[in-house]
Amino acid sequence: MDFALSEEQQAIFDLARDFGADHIAPHARQWENEGTIPRELWARAAELGLGGIYVGEDHGGTGLSRLDATLVFEALAMACPSVGSFLSIHNMCGGMIDKFGTDANKARWLPGLCSMEKVFSYCLTEPGSGSDAAALRTRAERVPGGWKLNGTKAFISGGGYSDCYLVMARTGQDGPKGISTLLVEAGTPGLSFGAPEQKMGWKAQPTAQVQFDDCIIPEENLIGEEGRGFAYAMAGLDGGRLNISAGALGGAQAALDATLRYMGERRAFGQTLDQFQALQFRLAEMETALQSSRIFLRQAAWMLDRGERDATRFCAMAKLHVTDRAFDVANQCLQLHGGYGYLADYGIEKIVRDLRVHQILEGTNEIMRLIIARALLAERD
């Protein structure tokens, strides 16, 4: 097995890292304070092909693999995990439409998505159904010429900010087979939003409830086949889990890089911190944790690209392992900064706050354990 990146993959990583360093990192703290991301950033990202990573070139995308995408989101998270993850969610929507949408769906929605003239949000979670996503209650009923949508989605990144909302709604029976995927555009009568959520981290990206009150949408806004929405959502989550893992990895790497610099400058008891053997051991452990996580993540992405039977289990294992290790590394980096790590000026406390939610999003790490255990038991039987 070849673990080295190809020249093209290294170029993808370098492009995303440089974009983040130039256009995101210098503003990350300001955007966090403002609680929003300037729309101009997305136009710049789209110029580099980052608006439709999974979308085919015939609709304006770049057609990258899942492995390529982990490189993009790891690199962007080195500048700001919150901003990089928001772009990941937009791309997850694009990947779902490209993979499962009809030809008409693709022609209508994907060009604007890839150019990022329209920013997309993913709407699955509800106030009463987080981990148990198949129990969602938002309902779409057929009406002449389209659908009438009622319900509420919670914790939606881009709620009130995005232009389009990819919504999982119940169109039939209880359970996963009664769920479909519909596209709701901003400005649709009956679409409204809750107040911006006050969060521990990911403060740059606006988050709010998305509410549907007799929201009428056209028939053609059904994405793919009726009753297949839950399957589409779960397939999207495999890739989403890889991207959330990549974002955690990039944030933790940035924290470790900053810590290495700090320990070479900060002096105590007559020498720099990096000369204390006990602290060197901690650096070695953190580096090992990140490198092992990187290999695990890329293996899972490789399996998803190949359509391997165990890909979902490996995506769950990667998400569990990488996000836990990454948060632990970032937290240790804060500790090694001492009191300075607690100050916003040094940037470490922001990374710690941002990475905490990566252990919750795209399925909590408790649910990842459940997916892994069920796969093992099914294999045994």
C-alpha positions as CSV (number, residue, x, y, z in Angstrom):
1,M,0.0,0.0,0.0
2,D,1.3,3.4,-1.0
3,F,0.9,6.0,1.8
4,A,2.4,8.9,-0.1
5,L,0.3,11.6,-1.7
6,S,0.5,12.0,-5.4
7,E,1.8,15.3,-6.9
8,E,-1.7,16.3,-7.7
9,Q,-2.9,15.5,-4.1
10,Q,-0.1,17.5,-2.6
11,A,-1.0,20.4,-4.9
12,I,-4.6,20.2,-3.7
13,F,-3.5,20.3,-0.1
14,D,-1.1,23.2,-0.7
15,L,-3.7,25.2,-2.6
16,A,-6.2,24.9,0.2
17,R,-3.6,25.6,2.9
18,D,-2.4,28.7,1.1
19,F,-6.0,29.9,0.5
20,G,-6.7,29.5,4.2
21,A,-3.5,31.2,5.3
22,D,-4.1,34.2,3.0
23,H,-7.9,34.6,3.1
24,I,-9.2,33.0,6.3
25,A,-6.6,32.9,9.1
26,P,-6.0,36.7,9.3
27,H,-9.7,37.3,9.8
28,A,-10.8,34.2,11.8
29,R,-10.9,36.0,15.2
30,Q,-12.8,39.0,13.7
31,W,-15.4,36.7,12.0
32,E,-15.8,34.8,15.2
33,N,-16.6,38.0,17.1
34,E,-19.0,39.1,14.4
35,G,-20.7,35.7,14.2
36,T,-20.7,35.5,10.4
37,I,-18.5,34.8,7.4
38,P,-18.4,37.5,4.6
39,R,-20.0,36.3,1.4
40,E,-17.0,37.5,-0.7
41,L,-15.0,34.6,0.7
42,W,-17.1,32.0,-1.0
43,A,-16.6,33.7,-4.4
44,R,-12.9,33.4,-3.9
45,A,-13.2,29.7,-2.8
46,A,-15.3,28.9,-5.8
47,E,-12.7,30.4,-8.2
48,L,-10.4,27.6,-6.9
49,G,-13.0,24.9,-7.4
50,L,-13.8,24.5,-3.7
51,G,-17.5,25.2,-4.2
52,G,-18.3,21.8,-5.9
53,I,-15.6,19.4,-4.8
54,Y,-17.7,16.3,-5.4
55,V,-19.6,17.6,-8.4
56,G,-18.8,16.5,-11.9
57,E,-17.1,18.9,-14.3
58,D,-20.1,18.9,-16.6
59,H,-22.0,20.9,-13.9
60,G,-19.1,23.2,-12.9
61,G,-17.5,21.0,-10.2
62,T,-14.1,19.7,-9.8
63,G,-15.0,16.0,-9.3
64,L,-12.5,15.3,-6.5
65,S,-12.5,12.0,-4.5
66,R,-13.3,11.7,-0.8
67,L,-9.6,11.3,-0.1
68,D,-8.9,14.5,-2.0
69,A,-11.6,16.3,0.1
70,T,-10.0,15.3,3.4
71,L,-6.9,17.0,2.2
72,V,-8.9,20.2,1.4
73,F,-10.7,20.3,4.8
74,E,-7.6,19.4,6.8
75,A,-5.7,22.3,5.2
76,L,-8.6,24.8,5.6
77,A,-9.1,23.9,9.2
78,M,-5.4,24.9,9.9
79,A,-6.7,28.4,9.3
80,C,-10.1,28.1,11.0
81,P,-12.0,24.8,11.7
82,S,-15.3,26.7,11.8
83,V,-15.0,28.2,8.3
84,G,-13.6,25.1,6.8
85,S,-16.4,23.0,8.2
86,F,-19.1,25.4,6.9
87,L,-17.7,24.9,3.4
88,S,-17.7,21.1,4.0
89,I,-21.5,21.2,4.7
90,H,-22.1,23.1,1.5
91,N,-20.1,20.5,-0.4
92,M,-22.0,17.6,1.3
93,C,-25.2,19.0,-0.2
94,G,-23.6,19.2,-3.6
95,G,-22.3,15.7,-3.4
96,M,-25.8,14.4,-2.5
97,I,-27.5,16.2,-5.4
98,D,-24.8,15.1,-7.8
99,K,-25.0,11.5,-6.7
100,F,-28.7,11.0,-6.2
101,G,-30.5,13.9,-8.0
102,T,-32.2,13.6,-11.3
103,D,-30.8,15.2,-14.4
104,A,-33.2,18.1,-14.0
105,N,-32.1,18.5,-10.3
106,K,-28.5,18.7,-11.3
107,A,-29.0,21.1,-14.1
108,R,-31.1,23.4,-11.9
109,W,-29.1,23.5,-8.7
110,L,-25.5,22.5,-9.2
111,P,-24.1,25.4,-11.3
112,G,-25.1,27.9,-8.7
113,L,-23.8,25.6,-6.0
114,C,-20.4,25.2,-7.6
115,S,-20.0,28.9,-8.3
116,M,-21.2,29.5,-4.7
117,E,-23.6,32.2,-6.0
118,K,-25.9,30.1,-3.8
119,V,-24.8,28.7,-0.4
120,F,-26.4,25.5,0.7
121,S,-27.3,24.1,4.2
122,Y,-28.1,20.6,5.2
123,C,-31.2,20.1,7.3
124,L,-31.6,16.7,9.0
125,T,-31.5,17.2,12.8
126,E,-34.7,18.3,14.7
127,P,-35.3,19.4,18.3
128,G,-36.7,15.9,19.1
129,S,-34.6,13.7,16.8
130,G,-30.8,14.1,16.8
131,S,-29.1,10.7,17.0
132,D,-32.4,9.0,16.2
133,A,-32.6,10.8,12.8
134,A,-35.2,8.3,11.3
135,A,-37.7,9.6,13.9
136,L,-37.9,13.1,12.3
137,R,-41.3,14.7,12.3
138,T,-41.0,17.5,9.7
139,R,-43.6,16.5,7.1
140,A,-44.1,17.3,3.4
141,E,-47.6,16.7,2.0
142,R,-48.5,16.7,-1.7
143,V,-50.5,19.6,-2.8
144,P,-51.4,20.6,-6.4
145,G,-48.2,21.4,-8.2
146,G,-45.9,20.6,-5.3
147,W,-45.4,20.0,-1.6
148,K,-46.5,21.7,1.7
149,L,-43.8,21.5,4.3
150,N,-44.3,21.8,8.1
151,G,-41.8,21.3,10.9
152,T,-38.6,22.5,12.5
153,K,-34.9,21.7,12.0
154,A,-32.4,22.4,14.7
155,F,-28.7,23.3,14.9
156,I,-28.6,24.2,11.3
157,S,-25.3,25.7,10.1
158,G,-26.2,28.6,7.9
159,G,-29.8,28.9,9.2
160,G,-30.9,32.4,8.0
161,Y,-27.7,32.9,6.1
162,S,-27.8,30.3,3.3
163,D,-29.6,30.5,0.0
164,C,-30.9,26.9,-0.2
165,Y,-31.8,24.3,2.4
166,L,-31.5,20.6,1.6
167,V,-34.3,19.2,3.8
168,M,-35.1,15.7,4.9
169,A,-38.8,15.4,5.5
170,R,-41.4,12.7,6.0
171,T,-43.5,12.2,2.9
172,G,-44.8,8.7,3.8
173,Q,-44.9,6.1,6.6
174,D,-43.0,6.2,9.9
175,G,-39.4,5.1,9.8
176,P,-36.6,5.7,7.3
177,K,-38.5,4.5,4.2
178,G,-41.0,7.4,4.6
179,I,-38.4,10.2,4.3
180,S,-37.6,12.2,1.2
181,T,-35.2,15.0,0.3
182,L,-36.5,18.4,-0.8
183,L,-34.8,21.7,-1.7
184,V,-36.2,24.9,-0.1
185,E,-35.0,28.3,-1.3
186,A,-34.5,31.3,0.9
187,G,-37.4,33.7,0.6
188,T,-40.0,30.9,0.2
189,P,-43.2,31.9,2.0
190,G,-43.6,30.0,5.2
191,L,-39.8,29.6,5.7
192,S,-38.5,31.3,8.8
193,F,-35.6,31.1,11.2
194,G,-35.0,31.1,15.0
195,A,-32.7,33.5,16.8
196,P,-28.9,32.8,16.2
197,E,-27.7,30.2,18.7
198,Q,-25.1,31.2,21.2
199,K,-22.4,28.5,21.0
200,M,-19.2,27.4,22.7
201,G,-17.4,27.2,19.4
202,W,-17.9,27.4,15.6
203,K,-19.0,31.0,16.3
204,A,-18.0,32.3,12.9
205,Q,-20.7,30.3,11.2
206,P,-24.3,31.4,12.0
207,T,-26.5,28.6,13.4
208,A,-30.2,28.7,13.9
209,Q,-33.4,26.7,13.8
210,V,-35.1,26.5,10.4
211,Q,-38.9,26.5,10.5
212,F,-41.5,25.5,7.9
213,D,-45.1,26.7,8.3
214,D,-47.2,25.7,5.4
215,C,-44.2,26.2,3.2
216,I,-45.1,25.5,-0.4
217,I,-42.4,24.3,-2.7
218,P,-42.6,23.1,-6.4
219,E,-42.8,19.4,-7.3
220,E,-39.4,19.6,-9.0
221,N,-37.7,20.5,-5.7
222,L,-37.9,16.9,-4.8
223,I,-34.3,15.6,-5.0
224,G,-34.0,12.1,-6.5
225,E,-36.7,9.6,-5.6
226,E,-39.6,9.9,-3.1
227,G,-39.0,7.8,0.0
228,R,-35.2,7.6,-0.5
229,G,-34.2,10.6,1.5
230,F,-33.0,8.8,4.6
231,A,-30.7,6.6,2.5
232,Y,-29.3,9.8,0.8
233,A,-28.8,11.5,4.1
234,M,-26.9,8.5,5.6
235,A,-24.7,8.2,2.5
236,G,-23.9,11.9,2.7
237,L,-23.0,11.4,6.4
238,D,-20.2,8.9,5.5
239,G,-18.4,11.6,3.7
240,G,-19.4,14.2,6.2
241,R,-17.8,12.2,9.0
242,L,-14.6,12.1,7.0
243,N,-14.7,15.9,6.6
244,I,-15.5,16.5,10.2
245,S,-12.5,14.3,11.1
246,A,-10.3,16.1,8.6
247,G,-11.3,19.5,10.1
248,A,-10.5,18.2,13.6
249,L,-7.1,17.0,12.4
250,G,-6.2,20.3,10.8
251,G,-7.2,22.3,13.8
252,A,-5.1,20.0,16.1
253,Q,-2.2,20.2,13.7
254,A,-2.3,24.0,13.9
255,A,-2.4,23.9,17.7
256,L,0.6,21.6,17.8
257,D,2.6,23.8,15.3
258,A,1.8,26.8,17.4
259,T,2.9,24.9,20.6
260,L,6.2,23.9,19.1
261,R,6.9,27.5,18.3
262,Y,5.9,28.7,21.7
263,M,8.0,26.0,23.5
264,G,11.0,27.1,21.6
265,E,10.6,30.7,22.8
266,R,9.2,30.4,26.3
267,R,11.8,30.0,29.0
268,A,11.5,28.6,32.6
269,F,14.1,27.6,35.1
270,G,16.9,28.8,32.8
271,Q,16.0,27.0,29.6
272,T,13.3,26.9,26.9
273,L,10.3,24.6,27.5
274,D,11.3,22.3,24.6
275,Q,14.4,21.3,26.5
276,F,12.5,19.5,29.3
277,Q,12.3,15.8,28.7
278,A,8.9,15.4,30.2
279,L,7.5,17.9,27.8
280,Q,9.3,16.4,24.9
281,F,7.5,13.1,25.7
282,R,4.2,14.9,25.5
283,L,5.1,16.4,22.1
284,A,6.1,12.9,20.9
285,E,2.7,11.5,22.0
286,M,0.8,14.2,20.3
287,E,2.7,13.9,17.1
288,T,2.1,10.1,17.1
289,A,-1.7,10.7,17.8
290,L,-2.0,13.0,14.8
291,Q,0.0,10.9,12.4
292,S,-1.9,7.7,13.3
293,S,-5.2,9.6,12.9
294,R,-4.1,10.9,9.5
295,I,-3.4,7.4,8.3
296,F,-6.7,6.0,9.6
297,L,-8.7,8.9,8.1
298,R,-7.1,8.5,4.7
299,Q,-7.6,4.7,4.7
300,A,-11.3,5.2,5.5
301,A,-11.6,7.8,2.7
302,W,-9.8,5.4,0.3
303,M,-12.3,2.7,1.2
304,L,-15.3,5.0,0.6
305,D,-13.9,6.0,-2.8
306,R,-13.6,2.3,-3.7
307,G,-17.1,1.5,-2.5
308,E,-15.8,-1.1,-0.1
309,R,-18.4,-3.1,1.9
310,D,-17.0,-2.0,5.2
311,A,-16.7,1.7,4.2
312,T,-19.4,3.0,6.6
313,R,-17.8,1.2,9.6
314,F,-14.4,2.6,8.7
315,C,-15.8,6.1,8.3
316,A,-17.4,5.7,11.8
317,M,-14.2,4.4,13.3
318,A,-12.2,7.2,11.7
319,K,-14.6,9.8,13.0
320,L,-14.5,8.4,16.5
321,H,-10.7,8.0,16.7
322,V,-9.7,11.2,14.9
323,T,-12.0,13.6,16.6
324,D,-11.2,12.2,20.1
325,R,-7.5,12.3,19.5
326,A,-7.6,15.7,17.9
327,F,-9.5,17.3,20.7
328,D,-7.1,15.7,23.2
329,V,-4.1,17.1,21.4
330,A,-5.6,20.6,21.2
331,N,-6.4,20.5,24.9
332,Q,-2.9,19.4,25.7
333,C,-1.5,22.2,23.6
334,L,-3.6,24.7,25.6
335,Q,-2.1,23.2,28.8
336,L,1.4,23.5,27.5
337,H,0.8,27.2,26.8
338,G,-0.1,27.6,30.5
339,G,-2.0,30.8,31.2
340,Y,-1.3,32.1,27.8
341,G,-3.3,29.2,26.2
342,Y,-6.4,30.6,27.9
343,L,-6.0,34.0,26.2
344,A,-7.6,34.6,22.9
345,D,-4.5,36.3,21.5
346,Y,-2.7,33.0,21.2
347,G,-5.5,31.3,19.2
348,I,-5.3,27.9,21.1
349,E,-8.5,28.4,23.2
350,K,-10.4,29.0,20.0
351,I,-9.2,25.7,18.5
352,V,-10.2,23.8,21.6
353,R,-13.7,25.4,21.6
354,D,-14.1,24.7,17.9
355,L,-12.9,21.1,18.0
356,R,-15.2,20.1,20.9
357,V,-18.2,19.9,18.6
358,H,-16.5,17.6,16.1
359,Q,-17.1,14.8,18.7
360,I,-20.8,15.5,18.4
361,L,-21.5,16.5,14.8
362,E,-22.4,14.0,12.0
363,G,-23.4,11.5,14.6
364,T,-22.1,11.6,18.1
365,N,-19.1,9.5,19.0
366,E,-21.4,7.4,21.1
367,I,-23.4,6.6,17.9
368,M,-20.1,5.9,16.1
369,R,-19.5,3.2,18.7
370,L,-22.9,1.8,18.1
371,I,-22.4,1.6,14.3
372,I,-19.0,-0.1,14.8
373,A,-20.3,-2.6,17.3
374,R,-23.4,-3.5,15.2
375,A,-21.2,-4.1,12.2
376,L,-18.9,-6.4,14.2
377,L,-21.8,-8.4,15.5
378,A,-23.5,-8.6,12.1
379,E,-20.2,-9.9,10.7
380,R,-19.9,-12.5,13.4
381,D,-23.5,-13.8,12.8
